[in-house]
Amino acid sequence: MDNPFLEIKNLTVKVGSFSLKNLNLSLPKGSYTVLLGPSGSGKSTLLETLVGFHPVREGKIYLEGKDITNLPPERRSIAIVYQDYLLFPHMNVFENIAYGLKKRYKNDPQKIKEEVLQIAEALKIDHLLEKKVNLLSGGEKQRVALARAVVVKPRLLLLDEPFSALDIKTKEDLRNLIKEITQNYQLTVLHVSHDLDDAQSLAQKVVFLKDGRILEQGTFEDIFLRAKNPFIASFVGLNRIEGTFEGFQNGFIQVRVGKNLLLGKGDLKNPVKGQKVKIQFRPEEVQILLNPLSEKNILEVNLKEVKREKFLLRLELEIEGLKGSTIKVLTLPGLFLGRDIPERFFIKLPPQRVWIF
């Protein structure tokens, strides 16, 4: 990457008994990056280190080419929004949003008013400006917290699980607003989340952190379809099975899974026939067939368990002839309306969405 906007080099930080270990990360200007990982992996610690709340033991942090490793928080031009808002309870909405502008425009109250009104209108809270923050809903409070952070035009915006306390509809609305605001204000964003929907909706880049280390980073597709680390594959819901390499066909890799042949894309270097390979695909991209018309990319499966997941059915299946090969499929229940789900049926995998390595 040429001249990264944010560059973290060999970063090591110790907070109590926990450590971030030798992290390396680069973000381009105007990018939206989602930082995923299990609880306790160090996601929030990393954000707070970038803000300047934790001292760095080793490594460097550069922002727009400038070393900010040891700068105090107020000189970094980095804003952070937490999941619990941290609004000033004795101030109304206008005063909360304006707080960071008072020092910059202390002799220009009209400029403060204009800036606050602009961001309030963008976040659809301009009708709440005179309201006390203790009277706001959770979604409204989060918009105020976001407005307070964005109005000062930070060089870097950090979001620490901003939607975790919100209901599904409010989350969707705020995702759409944040996407619009960050694009309009040309913000560079690092967003911590445990919600895979945040990554799907917002991320241009995904970074996966576990036990204080970056395990993998890349595009959404790199992590959600092509993850190599087994923990990440499981965390993001990928199906992973094993097969053997058979050859190449029309630009696809051909593999054998039990008695079936599958085609997919992948990353194999000089493979030999019979070589063991791993095969990944997403549960949302599997087609269920009761009576297949062809045998291309078809697997016969046995039903093990059915669960409801929102408005979908999550089917746990075992591939015929491969005992212990459990996979999961998400499907609309309409296919089975008026009938019981059969104990045995077929699934079809789209070759372009099967990853082999």
N, C-alpha and C positions, 0 to 999 in steps of 0.2 A: 504494500500500500504506500503510495507517495504522500509524504507529509501528512501523517494522520492527525486528526483534530485532537483526539485524546490518545495518549500512549502510556501504557503501564508496562514498566520493564522490571522483570525479576523481583516483583514486589513481595516482601515478607512482612507480616504484621502479627503481633502477638497481643491478644486481649484476654487477660486472665489465663485460663488453661487452653484457650483456643488459638489456633494460628492460621492465617492465610499463608500459603507456601508457594513462593516463586511464581507469582502470577504474571502472565504476559498477555496483553490485550491492546488492540488498536481499533479505534472507531473513526470513521470519516465524518466530516462536517455534515450536519443535517440528517444524520442517520438515526434510526430508531432500533435500539438493541434491547432484547428481553433476556434477562438473566434468570435462568431456571435452576432448580435443584431442590432436594429435600430440605425439610426443616433442619436447622443447625449446620447448614453447609457453608455458611459464611457470607451469604448474599448481602445482608444488611450491614455486616462489618465492612465489606468492601465499599459500599456506598458511603458509609460514615468516614472511612479513611479518605475517600476522594474529597469529601467536604472539608476534612481537616480535623475531625474529632479524635482520631487515633494516630499516635506517632508511628512512623515507618521505621522498621528495624533495618531492612535492606531494600535496595531497589529505588526506582525513581518514578515519579508521575509527571508527565508533560501535558500541558494544555496549550494548544496552538503553538507548539514548539518551545514554550517557556516552562522551565522547571518550577513546579509549584509544590514539590514534595514537602517542604518545610514552611510554606506560607501559612499564616493564620487564616481561619475560615473566611473572615470578612474581606480578605484580599484575593480570594479565588474566583469570585463571580460564578459560584455554583449554587444552585437552589435545590432543596430537597423537600419532597412532599411525602409525609408518612400516612399510614393507614388510619391513624387515630386523629388526624386533622391538625391538632395542636394550635387551635385558634385562640385568640385573646378573648376570654369570656366577658370582660368589662367593656369591650368595644363592639360597635355595630359592624355590619358587613362592609360598609364603605371604609371605615377606619381600619379594619383588618387588612383589606386589600391595599390601602394607601400606606401602610406602615413602612414598607421598605423604600417608598418614594420620598418620604419627608426629608431625609438627609440630602438626597440628590437635588430636590427642587424646593428647598426650605423657604426660598423667597418667591415662589411661584405657585400659589395654591390653585390657580386656574389650570396650570399644566398638570398638576396632580389630579384634579377633577377629570380632565380630559382623558388621561391615561387610564384611570380607574373605570370610567364609563365605557371606554373602548373594550377593555378586556371583559368587563361585566356583560356587555352586550354579546360579545363573542361566546361567552359561556352561559348565556341565557339566565343571568341572575341580576340583571339591571333593575328588575322590579323589587329586589330584596335589599337594596343598598342601605336603607334606613332601619332594617330589622336587626334585632339582637340575635347573636349567633346561637344562643341556647334555645331559640324557637325554631331553628332550622331542622330539616330532615337530614339523614345521613348523606344522601346524595347532594343536597344543597351545600352542606358543610364541606364536602370534598371539592365541590366546584369553587367555593370561596378559597380553600387552601391552595388549589391549583392556580386560581387567579392571582393570589398574593405572590406565588412563586414566579409566575410568568411575567407579571407586570413590570418587574425590574429588569427584564430582558437578560436573563443569565446566559453565560456562554455554554453552560451544561446544566441540563435539568435531570434530576434523579428522582425516581418514583419508587417508593418502598411499599409494595403491595397495596396500592391505592384503592383497589376495588374489593378487598377481602371482606369488608364488613357490610357490603351492599347487596341488595336483592338482584335477581337475574336481570330484570328489565332495566333497573338503574345502571347496572354494570354495562349493558349493551349501549345505552344512551351515552354514558361517559366515555366508553371506548371510541365511539364515533366522534364525539366532541374533541377528545384528546388528539385523535388522528388529524382532525381539521386544524386545531390550534397549533400543533407542533409544525405542521406544514406551512401554515400562514406566517408563523413567527420564525420559521427556519431554525427551529431548535434542534440541538443534538440531545438525544434522550437515552438514558440507561434506566431500564424499568425492571425492578425485581418482582417476580411473581412465582406462585406455585400453580397457577391456573393455566392450563395448556391453551385455553381459548384466547388468553391475552397474546400469547405468541402467535397463534394462527391469525388473529385479527390485525396485529400491530407490527410484528417484528420484521425488519429487513435482515437482521442478524440475530442468531440465538447463541447464547453462551451457557454451557452447563457446568455448574459448580457442585462439587461434593467433597466433604471433609477438607475444605479450605483449598482445594486444587481445581483448576479448570480441566475437566475430562475431555471435552470436545467443544468446538465452536464452528459456526458456519451459517449457511442460509437455513431458512425454515425447512426446506427439503432435505438438507444435509442431516439435520437432527431428527426430523419426524419421519423420514423414510430410509435414510442411509446411515443411521447411527451404527457405529461399530461396537461401542462399549455395551455389553449386555445389560448393565444396570440402566443405562440411558434408554436402550431399546424397550425395556420393560416399563420404565417410568413414563415414557411418551405413548405407551399402548401398542407398540408394534408386535405383530406376530413374527416369530422366528422359528424356522424349522430347518432340518438338515436334508441334504440330497447329495447327488454325485454329478459331476460334470460329464456331459455327453458330447457337446460340440457347439458349433455356431450355425445359426440359420437365419438368413435374411436380416442380418444386423442385430440379431438377438442371441443371447446365450441360452443354450438348451441344457436342462438338467433333468435328472430322474429323481422322482420322489415316490418311493415304493414302486408300484407298477405303472405310474403315470409319468408322462413327459411334460415339463413346463418350460415356457419361454419367458425370459426377462432381460432386463438391463443389468449392468453390473461393473465390477472392478476386479477382474481376474488377470493376473500376469502369467503368461505362458502356461495355461492350465493343461493338464493331461487327462485323458479319458479315465473315468473312475475316481478322480480326485474328489475328496469330500469338500462340500461347499455349504455356506449358510444362505438361507433364502428368507427375505423379509417382505412383508406387505402389511398394509393397514387394514384394520377390521371394517372400516367404513367403505372400502373400495372393493369388497367381495360381492359377487353376484350369486344369489341362490337359485338353483335350477332343480326343479322336481323331475323334469324330463329333458335332459340335454339333447340338443340336435346334432352336436358334434363332440369330439373328444379333445378339442384344442384347449389347453390350459384348464383342464377339468380335474378336480379331485373328488373322489367319493368320500363322504364323511359320515360319522355316526354321532348322533346327538347325545350329549352328556348332561347339559344343564341349560335352563332358560331363565333369564332375569330381565326385569324391566329396567330401562335406563331412560328416564324422562319419557319421550314418546316413541322410543325405539325398543327393540328386543335385542338383548345381548345373548348370543348363542355360544355356548362352550362346546366345541366339537373335537372329535378325534379322527384323524385321517385313517381311512380303511387300510389295513395292512401295516400301519406304523403305530404300534402300541405305545402309549405315552406321549404321542405327538399332539398335545392339546393346543388348539388355536381358538381365537375368539372372532366373532363376526357380529357387526351391528347392522340391523336391517329394520325396515318399516314392517309393522305387523300385518299390513294389507295382504301380503302373499298368502297368509295362512287363515284369513278370515273365513269362518264357516267350516273349518276343518282343524283337526289336531295336527300339530307339527310332527311330521313323520320321524321315525327313529333313524332312518338312513335316507340321505339325499345327496346332491352334488353341489359343489361350488365352482365358480369360474373366476379366475384371476386375470385382470387386464395386464398383458405383457409389459406395457410401458410403465406400470406401477409396481412391478415385482423387482426387487433389488437383490442381486446375487453377488456374494463376495467370499 
